[in-house]
Amino acid sequence: MIYQLDKQDYYDVNKLLNTDQKNSLTINRGSIYVDHPDKPTTALVDETGIISFFIGDATNQTFHDDLPWLEAFSK
């Protein structure tokens, strides 16, 4: 299952980022979706109208399975 983080919980994904990415994340005006809300290992960061990108464990098949549209991009 994928969970949308509340903005006050964005710091939970800091361990998945390097220093430059952490600075960018603090001004994110979009949404962050994670595999586990308490201890995320994979996240999808959606910066509204700009870009969406994954951070963390790229091999997290459970997270990928909850994103059926992702398969179209991997072909």
PDB file of N, CA, C, O and CB in Angstrom:
ATOM      1  N   MET A   1       0.833  -1.177   0.000  1.00  0.00           N
ATOM      2  CA  MET A   1       0.000   0.000   0.000  1.00  0.00           C
ATOM      3  C   MET A   1       0.882   1.246   0.000  1.00  0.00           C
ATOM      4  O   MET A   1       1.994   1.230   0.527  1.00  0.00           O
ATOM      5  CB  MET A   1      -0.950  -0.005   1.210  1.00  0.00           C
ATOM      6  N   ILE A   2       0.382   2.311  -0.588  1.00  0.00           N
ATOM      7  CA  ILE A   2       1.097   3.577  -0.651  1.00  0.00           C
ATOM      8  C   ILE A   2       0.337   4.600   0.182  1.00  0.00           C
ATOM      9  O   ILE A   2      -0.892   4.669   0.149  1.00  0.00           O
ATOM     10  CB  ILE A   2       1.263   4.062  -2.124  1.00  0.00           C
ATOM     11  N   TYR A   3       1.099   5.392   0.928  1.00  0.00           N
ATOM     12  CA  TYR A   3       0.512   6.388   1.819  1.00  0.00           C
ATOM     13  C   TYR A   3       1.008   7.779   1.453  1.00  0.00           C
ATOM     14  O   TYR A   3       2.188   7.959   1.153  1.00  0.00           O
ATOM     15  CB  TYR A   3       0.846   6.070   3.286  1.00  0.00           C
ATOM     16  N   GLN A   4       0.120   8.756   1.475  1.00  0.00           N
ATOM     17  CA  GLN A   4       0.527  10.141   1.264  1.00  0.00           C
ATOM     18  C   GLN A   4       0.919  10.732   2.612  1.00  0.00           C
ATOM     19  O   GLN A   4       0.161  10.658   3.579  1.00  0.00           O
ATOM     20  CB  GLN A   4      -0.614  10.977   0.591  1.00  0.00           C
ATOM     21  N   LEU A   5       2.109  11.317   2.664  1.00  0.00           N
ATOM     22  CA  LEU A   5       2.567  11.947   3.900  1.00  0.00           C
ATOM     23  C   LEU A   5       1.938  13.323   4.069  1.00  0.00           C
ATOM     24  O   LEU A   5       1.725  14.042   3.093  1.00  0.00           O
ATOM     25  CB  LEU A   5       4.096  12.058   3.914  1.00  0.00           C
ATOM     26  N   ASP A   6       1.648  13.679   5.300  1.00  0.00           N
ATOM     27  CA  ASP A   6       1.274  15.053   5.617  1.00  0.00           C
ATOM     28  C   ASP A   6       2.542  15.897   5.530  1.00  0.00           C
ATOM     29  O   ASP A   6       3.637  15.401   5.792  1.00  0.00           O
ATOM     30  CB  ASP A   6       0.602  15.162   7.042  1.00  0.00           C
ATOM     31  N   LYS A   7       2.400  17.151   5.170  1.00  0.00           N
ATOM     32  CA  LYS A   7       3.576  18.018   5.003  1.00  0.00           C
ATOM     33  C   LYS A   7       4.454  18.056   6.248  1.00  0.00           C
ATOM     34  O   LYS A   7       5.677  18.128   6.131  1.00  0.00           O
ATOM     35  CB  LYS A   7       3.138  19.428   4.653  1.00  0.00           C
ATOM     36  N   GLN A   8       3.863  18.009   7.426  1.00  0.00           N
ATOM     37  CA  GLN A   8       4.675  18.050   8.649  1.00  0.00           C
ATOM     38  C   GLN A   8       5.493  16.773   8.838  1.00  0.00           C
ATOM     39  O   GLN A   8       6.378  16.734   9.692  1.00  0.00           O
ATOM     40  CB  GLN A   8       3.780  18.270   9.865  1.00  0.00           C
ATOM     41  N   ASP A   9       5.209  15.722   8.050  1.00  0.00           N
ATOM     42  CA  ASP A   9       5.942  14.459   8.150  1.00  0.00           C
ATOM     43  C   ASP A   9       6.976  14.274   7.042  1.00  0.00           C
ATOM     44  O   ASP A   9       7.585  13.208   6.950  1.00  0.00           O
ATOM     45  CB  ASP A   9       4.975  13.310   8.124  1.00  0.00           C
ATOM     46  N   TYR A  10       7.188  15.285   6.201  1.00  0.00           N
ATOM     47  CA  TYR A  10       8.146  15.162   5.099  1.00  0.00           C
ATOM     48  C   TYR A  10       9.547  14.828   5.595  1.00  0.00           C
ATOM     49  O   TYR A  10      10.312  14.174   4.887  1.00  0.00           O
ATOM     50  CB  TYR A  10       8.182  16.448   4.291  1.00  0.00           C
ATOM     51  N   TYR A  11       9.889  15.266   6.793  1.00  0.00           N
ATOM     52  CA  TYR A  11      11.221  14.985   7.342  1.00  0.00           C
ATOM     53  C   TYR A  11      11.480  13.483   7.463  1.00  0.00           C
ATOM     54  O   TYR A  11      12.635  13.067   7.554  1.00  0.00           O
ATOM     55  CB  TYR A  11      11.377  15.650   8.710  1.00  0.00           C
ATOM     56  N   ASP A  12      10.422  12.661   7.468  1.00  0.00           N
ATOM     57  CA  ASP A  12      10.583  11.210   7.600  1.00  0.00           C
ATOM     58  C   ASP A  12      11.363  10.591   6.444  1.00  0.00           C
ATOM     59  O   ASP A  12      11.930   9.509   6.600  1.00  0.00           O
ATOM     60  CB  ASP A  12       9.228  10.553   7.698  1.00  0.00           C
ATOM     61  N   VAL A  13      11.405  11.251   5.292  1.00  0.00           N
ATOM     62  CA  VAL A  13      12.126  10.702   4.144  1.00  0.00           C
ATOM     63  C   VAL A  13      13.546  11.260   4.032  1.00  0.00           C
ATOM     64  O   VAL A  13      14.263  10.921   3.091  1.00  0.00           O
ATOM     65  CB  VAL A  13      11.360  10.991   2.863  1.00  0.00           C
ATOM     66  N   ASN A  14      13.957  12.095   4.959  1.00  0.00           N
ATOM     67  CA  ASN A  14      15.300  12.689   4.905  1.00  0.00           C
ATOM     68  C   ASN A  14      16.407  11.652   4.812  1.00  0.00           C
ATOM     69  O   ASN A  14      17.406  11.887   4.132  1.00  0.00           O
ATOM     70  CB  ASN A  14      15.530  13.548   6.119  1.00  0.00           C
ATOM     71  N   LYS A  15      16.259  10.519   5.473  1.00  0.00           N
ATOM     72  CA  LYS A  15      17.310   9.499   5.439  1.00  0.00           C
ATOM     73  C   LYS A  15      17.489   8.904   4.042  1.00  0.00           C
ATOM     74  O   LYS A  15      18.497   8.249   3.778  1.00  0.00           O
ATOM     75  CB  LYS A  15      16.993   8.391   6.433  1.00  0.00           C
ATOM     76  N   LEU A  16      16.528   9.121   3.151  1.00  0.00           N
ATOM     77  CA  LEU A  16      16.608   8.608   1.787  1.00  0.00           C
ATOM     78  C   LEU A  16      17.305   9.592   0.842  1.00  0.00           C
ATOM     79  O   LEU A  16      17.489   9.286  -0.336  1.00  0.00           O
ATOM     80  CB  LEU A  16      15.212   8.296   1.268  1.00  0.00           C
ATOM     81  N   LEU A  17      17.692  10.759   1.341  1.00  0.00           N
ATOM     82  CA  LEU A  17      18.208  11.840   0.512  1.00  0.00           C
ATOM     83  C   LEU A  17      19.624  12.253   0.882  1.00  0.00           C
ATOM     84  O   LEU A  17      20.079  12.036   2.004  1.00  0.00           O
ATOM     85  CB  LEU A  17      17.303  13.027   0.610  1.00  0.00           C
ATOM     86  N   ASN A  18      20.322  12.863  -0.101  1.00  0.00           N
ATOM     87  CA  ASN A  18      21.597  13.501   0.226  1.00  0.00           C
ATOM     88  C   ASN A  18      21.324  14.958   0.621  1.00  0.00           C
ATOM     89  O   ASN A  18      20.174  15.394   0.572  1.00  0.00           O
ATOM     90  CB  ASN A  18      22.600  13.422  -0.984  1.00  0.00           C
ATOM     91  N   THR A  19      22.333  15.701   1.003  1.00  0.00           N
ATOM     92  CA  THR A  19      22.155  17.057   1.534  1.00  0.00           C
ATOM     93  C   THR A  19      21.454  17.992   0.555  1.00  0.00           C
ATOM     94  O   THR A  19      20.533  18.707   0.949  1.00  0.00           O
ATOM     95  CB  THR A  19      23.494  17.639   1.908  1.00  0.00           C
ATOM     96  N   ASP A  20      21.866  18.005  -0.705  1.00  0.00           N
ATOM     97  CA  ASP A  20      21.246  18.892  -1.692  1.00  0.00           C
ATOM     98  C   ASP A  20      19.776  18.560  -1.894  1.00  0.00           C
ATOM     99  O   ASP A  20      18.944  19.458  -2.027  1.00  0.00           O
ATOM    100  CB  ASP A  20      21.985  18.804  -3.023  1.00  0.00           C
ATOM    101  N   GLN A  21      19.460  17.289  -1.918  1.00  0.00           N
ATOM    102  CA  GLN A  21      18.073  16.882  -2.098  1.00  0.00           C
ATOM    103  C   GLN A  21      17.216  17.277  -0.900  1.00  0.00           C
ATOM    104  O   GLN A  21      16.052  17.640  -1.068  1.00  0.00           O
ATOM    105  CB  GLN A  21      17.991  15.379  -2.327  1.00  0.00           C
ATOM    106  N   LYS A  22      17.771  17.211   0.296  1.00  0.00           N
ATOM    107  CA  LYS A  22      17.020  17.595   1.496  1.00  0.00           C
ATOM    108  C   LYS A  22      16.616  19.060   1.426  1.00  0.00           C
ATOM    109  O   LYS A  22      15.498  19.414   1.797  1.00  0.00           O
ATOM    110  CB  LYS A  22      17.851  17.333   2.766  1.00  0.00           C
ATOM    111  N   ASN A  23      17.512  19.907   0.956  1.00  0.00           N
ATOM    112  CA  ASN A  23      17.194  21.327   0.838  1.00  0.00           C
ATOM    113  C   ASN A  23      16.070  21.553  -0.158  1.00  0.00           C
ATOM    114  O   ASN A  23      15.195  22.384   0.080  1.00  0.00           O
ATOM    115  CB  ASN A  23      18.429  22.119   0.422  1.00  0.00           C
ATOM    116  N   SER A  24      16.079  20.835  -1.257  1.00  0.00           N
ATOM    117  CA  SER A  24      15.037  20.952  -2.267  1.00  0.00           C
ATOM    118  C   SER A  24      13.701  20.452  -1.736  1.00  0.00           C
ATOM    119  O   SER A  24      12.655  21.023  -2.042  1.00  0.00           O
ATOM    120  CB  SER A  24      15.426  20.181  -3.521  1.00  0.00           C
ATOM    121  N   LEU A  25      13.735  19.398  -0.950  1.00  0.00           N
ATOM    122  CA  LEU A  25      12.511  18.792  -0.445  1.00  0.00           C
ATOM    123  C   LEU A  25      11.767  19.716   0.513  1.00  0.00           C
ATOM    124  O   LEU A  25      10.538  19.676   0.571  1.00  0.00           O
ATOM    125  CB  LEU A  25      12.830  17.483   0.246  1.00  0.00           C
ATOM    126  N   THR A  26      12.473  20.532   1.249  1.00  0.00           N
ATOM    127  CA  THR A  26      11.817  21.399   2.232  1.00  0.00           C
ATOM    128  C   THR A  26      10.948  22.463   1.583  1.00  0.00           C
ATOM    129  O   THR A  26      10.066  23.022   2.235  1.00  0.00           O
ATOM    130  CB  THR A  26      12.853  22.062   3.110  1.00  0.00           C
ATOM    131  N   ILE A  27      11.185  22.756   0.296  1.00  0.00           N
ATOM    132  CA  ILE A  27      10.358  23.749  -0.385  1.00  0.00           C
ATOM    133  C   ILE A  27       9.380  23.096  -1.362  1.00  0.00           C
ATOM    134  O   ILE A  27       8.780  23.784  -2.188  1.00  0.00           O
ATOM    135  CB  ILE A  27      11.242  24.750  -1.124  1.00  0.00           C
ATOM    136  N   ASN A  28       9.218  21.796  -1.276  1.00  0.00           N
ATOM    137  CA  ASN A  28       8.322  21.069  -2.158  1.00  0.00           C
ATOM    138  C   ASN A  28       6.882  21.535  -1.961  1.00  0.00           C
ATOM    139  O   ASN A  28       6.373  21.553  -0.841  1.00  0.00           O
ATOM    140  CB  ASN A  28       8.434  19.563  -1.912  1.00  0.00           C
ATOM    141  N   ARG A  29       6.238  21.908  -3.055  1.00  0.00           N
ATOM    142  CA  ARG A  29       4.837  22.331  -3.005  1.00  0.00           C
ATOM    143  C   ARG A  29       3.906  21.226  -3.483  1.00  0.00           C
ATOM    144  O   ARG A  29       2.730  21.465  -3.753  1.00  0.00           O
ATOM    145  CB  ARG A  29       4.631  23.586  -3.850  1.00  0.00           C
ATOM    146  N   GLY A  30       4.432  20.042  -3.581  1.00  0.00           N
ATOM    147  CA  GLY A  30       3.637  18.924  -4.060  1.00  0.00           C
ATOM    148  C   GLY A  30       3.293  17.950  -2.959  1.00  0.00           C
ATOM    149  O   GLY A  30       2.906  18.338  -1.857  1.00  0.00           O
ATOM    150  N   SER A  31       3.442  16.667  -3.280  1.00  0.00           N
ATOM    151  CA  SER A  31       3.080  15.598  -2.349  1.00  0.00           C
ATOM    152  C   SER A  31       4.182  14.556  -2.311  1.00  0.00           C
ATOM    153  O   SER A  31       4.963  14.417  -3.252  1.00  0.00           O
ATOM    154  CB  SER A  31       1.738  14.949  -2.747  1.00  0.00           C
ATOM    155  N   ILE A  32       4.230  13.825  -1.205  1.00  0.00           N
ATOM    156  CA  ILE A  32       5.162  12.712  -1.076  1.00  0.00           C
ATOM    157  C   ILE A  32       4.366  11.477  -0.684  1.00  0.00           C
ATOM    158  O   ILE A  32       3.570  11.502   0.255  1.00  0.00           O
ATOM    159  CB  ILE A  32       6.283  13.020  -0.029  1.00  0.00           C
ATOM    160  N   TYR A  33       4.597  10.391  -1.426  1.00  0.00           N
ATOM    161  CA  TYR A  33       3.930   9.118  -1.185  1.00  0.00           C
ATOM    162  C   TYR A  33       4.994   8.100  -0.779  1.00  0.00           C
ATOM    163  O   TYR A  33       6.061   8.038  -1.390  1.00  0.00           O
ATOM    164  CB  TYR A  33       3.134   8.639  -2.451  1.00  0.00           C
ATOM    165  N   VAL A  34       4.706   7.309   0.242  1.00  0.00           N
ATOM    166  CA  VAL A  34       5.695   6.370   0.773  1.00  0.00           C
ATOM    167  C   VAL A  34       5.105   4.977   0.941  1.00  0.00           C
ATOM    168  O   VAL A  34       3.888   4.790   0.931  1.00  0.00           O
ATOM    169  CB  VAL A  34       6.237   6.868   2.110  1.00  0.00           C
ATOM    170  N   ASP A  35       6.004   4.001   1.095  1.00  0.00           N
ATOM    171  CA  ASP A  35       5.569   2.622   1.305  1.00  0.00           C
ATOM    172  C   ASP A  35       5.130   2.368   2.744  1.00  0.00           C
ATOM    173  O   ASP A  35       4.192   1.608   2.980  1.00  0.00           O
ATOM    174  CB  ASP A  35       6.684   1.664   0.934  1.00  0.00           C
ATOM    175  N   HIS A  36       5.794   2.991   3.693  1.00  0.00           N
ATOM    176  CA  HIS A  36       5.459   2.842   5.115  1.00  0.00           C
ATOM    177  C   HIS A  36       5.489   4.231   5.752  1.00  0.00           C
ATOM    178  O   HIS A  36       6.538   4.876   5.744  1.00  0.00           O
ATOM    179  CB  HIS A  36       6.458   1.857   5.847  1.00  0.00           C
ATOM    180  N   PRO A  37       4.378   4.708   6.300  1.00  0.00           N
ATOM    181  CA  PRO A  37       4.360   6.072   6.825  1.00  0.00           C
ATOM    182  C   PRO A  37       5.295   6.307   8.011  1.00  0.00           C
ATOM    183  O   PRO A  37       5.764   7.428   8.207  1.00  0.00           O
ATOM    184  CB  PRO A  37       2.974   6.421   7.228  1.00  0.00           C
ATOM    185  N   ASP A  38       5.572   5.279   8.799  1.00  0.00           N
ATOM    186  CA  ASP A  38       6.431   5.457   9.970  1.00  0.00           C
ATOM    187  C   ASP A  38       7.914   5.297   9.662  1.00  0.00           C
ATOM    188  O   ASP A  38       8.747   6.011  10.221  1.00  0.00           O
ATOM    189  CB  ASP A  38       6.040   4.478  11.035  1.00  0.00           C
ATOM    190  N   LYS A  39       8.245   4.360   8.772  1.00  0.00           N
ATOM    191  CA  LYS A  39       9.646   4.092   8.413  1.00  0.00           C
ATOM    192  C   LYS A  39       9.745   3.866   6.904  1.00  0.00           C
ATOM    193  O   LYS A  39       9.910   2.731   6.459  1.00  0.00           O
ATOM    194  CB  LYS A  39      10.200   2.852   9.194  1.00  0.00           C
ATOM    195  N   PRO A  40       9.645   4.931   6.122  1.00  0.00           N
ATOM    196  CA  PRO A  40       9.667   4.763   4.669  1.00  0.00           C
ATOM    197  C   PRO A  40      11.017   4.270   4.152  1.00  0.00           C
ATOM    198  O   PRO A  40      12.074   4.674   4.636  1.00  0.00           O
ATOM    199  CB  PRO A  40       9.317   6.070   3.997  1.00  0.00           C
ATOM    200  N   THR A  41      10.951   3.384   3.155  1.00  0.00           N
ATOM    201  CA  THR A  41      12.158   2.942   2.464  1.00  0.00           C
ATOM    202  C   THR A  41      12.136   3.372   0.999  1.00  0.00           C
ATOM    203  O   THR A  41      13.182   3.447   0.353  1.00  0.00           O
ATOM    204  CB  THR A  41      12.305   1.418   2.568  1.00  0.00           C
ATOM    205  N   THR A  42      10.944   3.652   0.479  1.00  0.00           N
ATOM    206  CA  THR A  42      10.773   4.104  -0.896  1.00  0.00           C
ATOM    207  C   THR A  42       9.744   5.224  -0.900  1.00  0.00           C
ATOM    208  O   THR A  42       8.753   5.173  -0.172  1.00  0.00           O
ATOM    209  CB  THR A  42      10.335   2.931  -1.833  1.00  0.00           C
ATOM    210  N   ALA A  43       9.986   6.240  -1.728  1.00  0.00           N
ATOM    211  CA  ALA A  43       9.041   7.353  -1.807  1.00  0.00           C
ATOM    212  C   ALA A  43       8.936   7.868  -3.238  1.00  0.00           C
ATOM    213  O   ALA A  43       9.888   7.802  -4.015  1.00  0.00           O
ATOM    214  CB  ALA A  43       9.465   8.490  -0.862  1.00  0.00           C
ATOM    215  N   LEU A  44       7.772   8.374  -3.556  1.00  0.00           N
ATOM    216  CA  LEU A  44       7.530   9.081  -4.805  1.00  0.00           C
ATOM    217  C   LEU A  44       7.287  10.535  -4.424  1.00  0.00           C
ATOM    218  O   LEU A  44       6.334  10.852  -3.713  1.00  0.00           O
ATOM    219  CB  LEU A  44       6.310   8.467  -5.615  1.00  0.00           C
ATOM    220  N   VAL A  45       8.158  11.409  -4.904  1.00  0.00           N
ATOM    221  CA  VAL A  45       8.032  12.837  -4.628  1.00  0.00           C
ATOM    222  C   VAL A  45       7.418  13.478  -5.861  1.00  0.00           C
ATOM    223  O   VAL A  45       7.975  13.391  -6.956  1.00  0.00           O
ATOM    224  CB  VAL A  45       9.422  13.492  -4.268  1.00  0.00           C
ATOM    225  N   ASP A  46       6.277  14.119  -5.686  1.00  0.00           N
ATOM    226  CA  ASP A  46       5.573  14.768  -6.788  1.00  0.00           C
ATOM    227  C   ASP A  46       5.594  16.273  -6.555  1.00  0.00           C
ATOM    228  O   ASP A  46       4.854  16.793  -5.721  1.00  0.00           O
ATOM    229  CB  ASP A  46       4.107  14.240  -6.915  1.00  0.00           C
ATOM    230  N   GLU A  47       6.447  16.963  -7.299  1.00  0.00           N
ATOM    231  CA  GLU A  47       6.490  18.422  -7.217  1.00  0.00           C
ATOM    232  C   GLU A  47       5.512  18.942  -8.262  1.00  0.00           C
ATOM    233  O   GLU A  47       5.808  18.942  -9.457  1.00  0.00           O
ATOM    234  CB  GLU A  47       7.955  18.990  -7.450  1.00  0.00           C
ATOM    235  N   THR A  48       4.361  19.378  -7.807  1.00  0.00           N
ATOM    236  CA  THR A  48       3.228  19.730  -8.650  1.00  0.00           C
ATOM    237  C   THR A  48       3.625  20.604  -9.837  1.00  0.00           C
ATOM    238  O   THR A  48       4.195  21.683  -9.678  1.00  0.00           O
ATOM    239  CB  THR A  48       2.183  20.437  -7.830  1.00  0.00           C
ATOM    240  N   GLY A  49       3.307  20.104 -11.026  1.00  0.00           N
ATOM    241  CA  GLY A  49       3.558  20.848 -12.246  1.00  0.00           C
ATOM    242  C   GLY A  49       5.010  20.932 -12.673  1.00  0.00           C
ATOM    243  O   GLY A  49       5.329  21.594 -13.661  1.00  0.00           O
ATOM    244  N   ILE A  50       5.903  20.264 -11.933  1.00  0.00           N
ATOM    245  CA  ILE A  50       7.324  20.363 -12.254  1.00  0.00           C
ATOM    246  C   ILE A  50       7.905  19.002 -12.603  1.00  0.00           C
ATOM    247  O   ILE A  50       8.330  18.777 -13.736  1.00  0.00           O
ATOM    248  CB  ILE A  50       8.092  20.975 -11.088  1.00  0.00           C
ATOM    249  N   ILE A  51       7.927  18.086 -11.623  1.00  0.00           N
ATOM    250  CA  ILE A  51       8.552  16.780 -11.825  1.00  0.00           C
ATOM    251  C   ILE A  51       8.078  15.814 -10.749  1.00  0.00           C
ATOM    252  O   ILE A  51       7.661  16.225  -9.666  1.00  0.00           O
ATOM    253  CB  ILE A  51      10.095  16.897 -11.809  1.00  0.00           C
ATOM    254  N   SER A  52       8.146  14.547 -11.058  1.00  0.00           N
ATOM    255  CA  SER A  52       7.933  13.487 -10.067  1.00  0.00           C
ATOM    256  C   SER A  52       9.146  12.577 -10.123  1.00  0.00           C
ATOM    257  O   SER A  52       9.652  12.277 -11.205  1.00  0.00           O
ATOM    258  CB  SER A  52       6.595  12.684 -10.335  1.00  0.00           C
ATOM    259  N   PHE A  53       9.618  12.134  -8.953  1.00  0.00           N
ATOM    260  CA  PHE A  53      10.785  11.258  -8.937  1.00  0.00           C
ATOM    261  C   PHE A  53      10.733  10.337  -7.732  1.00  0.00           C
ATOM    262  O   PHE A  53      10.087  10.628  -6.725  1.00  0.00           O
ATOM    263  CB  PHE A  53      12.083  12.078  -8.927  1.00  0.00           C
ATOM    264  N   PHE A  54      11.431   9.217  -7.862  1.00  0.00           N
ATOM    265  CA  PHE A  54      11.507   8.228  -6.795  1.00  0.00           C
ATOM    266  C   PHE A  54      12.789   8.431  -5.999  1.00  0.00           C
ATOM    267  O   PHE A  54      13.819   8.834  -6.539  1.00  0.00           O
ATOM    268  CB  PHE A  54      11.444   6.796  -7.368  1.00  0.00           C
ATOM    269  N   ILE A  55      12.703   8.143  -4.698  1.00  0.00           N
ATOM    270  CA  ILE A  55      13.882   8.152  -3.841  1.00  0.00           C
ATOM    271  C   ILE A  55      13.844   6.907  -2.973  1.00  0.00           C
ATOM    272  O   ILE A  55      12.779   6.342  -2.725  1.00  0.00           O
ATOM    273  CB  ILE A  55      13.947   9.445  -2.968  1.00  0.00           C
ATOM    274  N   GLY A  56      15.001   6.488  -2.517  1.00  0.00           N
ATOM    275  CA  GLY A  56      15.063   5.322  -1.637  1.00  0.00           C
ATOM    276  C   GLY A  56      15.315   4.039  -2.401  1.00  0.00           C
ATOM    277  O   GLY A  56      16.058   4.028  -3.382  1.00  0.00           O
ATOM    278  N   ASP A  57      14.697   2.959  -1.954  1.00  0.00           N
ATOM    279  CA  ASP A  57      14.915   1.617  -2.483  1.00  0.00           C
ATOM    280  C   ASP A  57      14.252   1.439  -3.847  1.00  0.00           C
ATOM    281  O   ASP A  57      13.034   1.287  -3.939  1.00  0.00           O
ATOM    282  CB  ASP A  57      14.386   0.573  -1.506  1.00  0.00           C
ATOM    283  N   ALA A  58      15.064   1.459  -4.901  1.00  0.00           N
ATOM    284  CA  ALA A  58      14.545   1.327  -6.265  1.00  0.00           C
ATOM    285  C   ALA A  58      14.061  -0.080  -6.583  1.00  0.00           C
ATOM    286  O   ALA A  58      13.374  -0.280  -7.585  1.00  0.00           O
ATOM    287  CB  ALA A  58      15.606   1.723  -7.255  1.00  0.00           C
ATOM    288  N   THR A  59      14.402  -1.051  -5.756  1.00  0.00           N
ATOM    289  CA  THR A  59      14.000  -2.438  -6.011  1.00  0.00           C
ATOM    290  C   THR A  59      12.787  -2.854  -5.185  1.00  0.00           C
ATOM    291  O   THR A  59      12.489  -4.046  -5.102  1.00  0.00           O
ATOM    292  CB  THR A  59      15.156  -3.375  -5.719  1.00  0.00           C
ATOM    293  N   ASN A  60      12.094  -1.926  -4.586  1.00  0.00           N
ATOM    294  CA  ASN A  60      10.946  -2.216  -3.731  1.00  0.00           C
ATOM    295  C   ASN A  60       9.745  -2.620  -4.589  1.00  0.00           C
ATOM    296  O   ASN A  60       8.946  -1.773  -4.988  1.00  0.00           O
ATOM    297  CB  ASN A  60      10.596  -0.988  -2.848  1.00  0.00           C
ATOM    298  N   GLN A  61       9.627  -3.906  -4.867  1.00  0.00           N
ATOM    299  CA  GLN A  61       8.588  -4.406  -5.759  1.00  0.00           C
ATOM    300  C   GLN A  61       7.185  -4.168  -5.212  1.00  0.00           C
ATOM    301  O   GLN A  61       6.259  -3.927  -5.987  1.00  0.00           O
ATOM    302  CB  GLN A  61       8.793  -5.879  -6.008  1.00  0.00           C
ATOM    303  N   THR A  62       7.009  -4.231  -3.906  1.00  0.00           N
ATOM    304  CA  THR A  62       5.699  -3.986  -3.308  1.00  0.00           C
ATOM    305  C   THR A  62       5.225  -2.570  -3.628  1.00  0.00           C
ATOM    306  O   THR A  62       4.055  -2.365  -3.952  1.00  0.00           O
ATOM    307  CB  THR A  62       5.750  -4.202  -1.781  1.00  0.00           C
ATOM    308  N   PHE A  63       6.119  -1.602  -3.538  1.00  0.00           N
ATOM    309  CA  PHE A  63       5.784  -0.216  -3.870  1.00  0.00           C
ATOM    310  C   PHE A  63       5.439  -0.105  -5.353  1.00  0.00           C
ATOM    311  O   PHE A  63       4.459   0.545  -5.719  1.00  0.00           O
ATOM    312  CB  PHE A  63       6.957   0.734  -3.515  1.00  0.00           C
ATOM    313  N   HIS A  64       6.238  -0.736  -6.198  1.00  0.00           N
ATOM    314  CA  HIS A  64       5.999  -0.693  -7.647  1.00  0.00           C
ATOM    315  C   HIS A  64       4.662  -1.328  -8.004  1.00  0.00           C
ATOM    316  O   HIS A  64       3.952  -0.834  -8.880  1.00  0.00           O
ATOM    317  CB  HIS A  64       7.131  -1.404  -8.400  1.00  0.00           C
ATOM    318  N   ASP A  65       4.318  -2.414  -7.335  1.00  0.00           N
ATOM    319  CA  ASP A  65       3.063  -3.107  -7.628  1.00  0.00           C
ATOM    320  C   ASP A  65       1.845  -2.234  -7.355  1.00  0.00           C
ATOM    321  O   ASP A  65       0.794  -2.438  -7.963  1.00  0.00           O
ATOM    322  CB  ASP A  65       2.969  -4.380  -6.810  1.00  0.00           C
ATOM    323  N   ASP A  66       1.966  -1.276  -6.462  1.00  0.00           N
ATOM    324  CA  ASP A  66       0.860  -0.367  -6.156  1.00  0.00           C
ATOM    325  C   ASP A  66       0.775   0.796  -7.139  1.00  0.00           C
ATOM    326  O   ASP A  66      -0.097   1.657  -7.016  1.00  0.00           O
ATOM    327  CB  ASP A  66       1.007   0.169  -4.746  1.00  0.00           C
ATOM    328  N   LEU A  67       1.675   0.818  -8.107  1.00  0.00           N
ATOM    329  CA  LEU A  67       1.683   1.859  -9.141  1.00  0.00           C
ATOM    330  C   LEU A  67       1.556   1.193 -10.511  1.00  0.00           C
ATOM    331  O   LEU A  67       2.552   1.084 -11.227  1.00  0.00           O
ATOM    332  CB  LEU A  67       2.988   2.727  -9.061  1.00  0.00           C
ATOM    333  N   PRO A  68       0.358   0.747 -10.893  1.00  0.00           N
ATOM    334  CA  PRO A  68       0.211  -0.006 -12.142  1.00  0.00           C
ATOM    335  C   PRO A  68       0.642   0.767 -13.382  1.00  0.00           C
ATOM    336  O   PRO A  68       1.068   0.155 -14.361  1.00  0.00           O
ATOM    337  CB  PRO A  68      -1.212  -0.431 -12.305  1.00  0.00           C
ATOM    338  N   TRP A  69       0.547   2.080 -13.368  1.00  0.00           N
ATOM    339  CA  TRP A  69       0.960   2.881 -14.514  1.00  0.00           C
ATOM    340  C   TRP A  69       2.468   2.879 -14.701  1.00  0.00           C
ATOM    341  O   TRP A  69       2.953   3.226 -15.778  1.00  0.00           O
ATOM    342  CB  TRP A  69       0.468   4.301 -14.359  1.00  0.00           C
ATOM    343  N   LEU A  70       3.224   2.493 -13.673  1.00  0.00           N
ATOM    344  CA  LEU A  70       4.682   2.490 -13.748  1.00  0.00           C
ATOM    345  C   LEU A  70       5.194   1.478 -14.769  1.00  0.00           C
ATOM    346  O   LEU A  70       6.230   1.697 -15.397  1.00  0.00           O
ATOM    347  CB  LEU A  70       5.276   2.192 -12.379  1.00  0.00           C
ATOM    348  N   GLU A  71       4.479   0.380 -14.934  1.00  0.00           N
ATOM    349  CA  GLU A  71       4.912  -0.667 -15.860  1.00  0.00           C
ATOM    350  C   GLU A  71       5.038  -0.133 -17.285  1.00  0.00           C
ATOM    351  O   GLU A  71       5.938  -0.547 -18.016  1.00  0.00           O
ATOM    352  CB  GLU A  71       3.933  -1.842 -15.828  1.00  0.00           C
ATOM    353  N   ALA A  72       4.165   0.767 -17.688  1.00  0.00           N
ATOM    354  CA  ALA A  72       4.208   1.327 -19.040  1.00  0.00           C
ATOM    355  C   ALA A  72       5.505   2.090 -19.296  1.00  0.00           C
ATOM    356  O   ALA A  72       5.980   2.131 -20.431  1.00  0.00           O
ATOM    357  CB  ALA A  72       3.013   2.248 -19.265  1.00  0.00           C
ATOM    358  N   PHE A  73       6.081   2.690 -18.266  1.00  0.00           N
ATOM    359  CA  PHE A  73       7.311   3.456 -18.419  1.00  0.00           C
ATOM    360  C   PHE A  73       8.554   2.584 -18.413  1.00  0.00           C
ATOM    361  O   PHE A  73       9.615   3.023 -18.858  1.00  0.00           O
ATOM    362  CB  PHE A  73       7.412   4.478 -17.328  1.00  0.00           C
ATOM    363  N   SER A  74       8.446   1.359 -17.921  1.00  0.00           N
ATOM    364  CA  SER A  74       9.620   0.500 -17.811  1.00  0.00           C
ATOM    365  C   SER A  74       9.826  -0.363 -19.046  1.00  0.00           C
ATOM    366  O   SER A  74      10.782  -1.137 -19.101  1.00  0.00           O
ATOM    367  CB  SER A  74       9.501  -0.380 -16.595  1.00  0.00           C
ATOM    368  N   LYS A  75       8.964  -0.248 -20.023  1.00  0.00           N
ATOM    369  CA  LYS A  75       9.082  -1.058 -21.246  1.00  0.00           C
ATOM    370  C   LYS A  75       9.830  -0.318 -22.317  1.00  0.00           C
ATOM    371  O   LYS A  75      10.023  -0.845 -23.412  1.00  0.00           O
ATOM    372  CB  LYS A  75       7.712  -1.458 -21.766  1.00  0.00           C
TER     373      LYS A  75
END
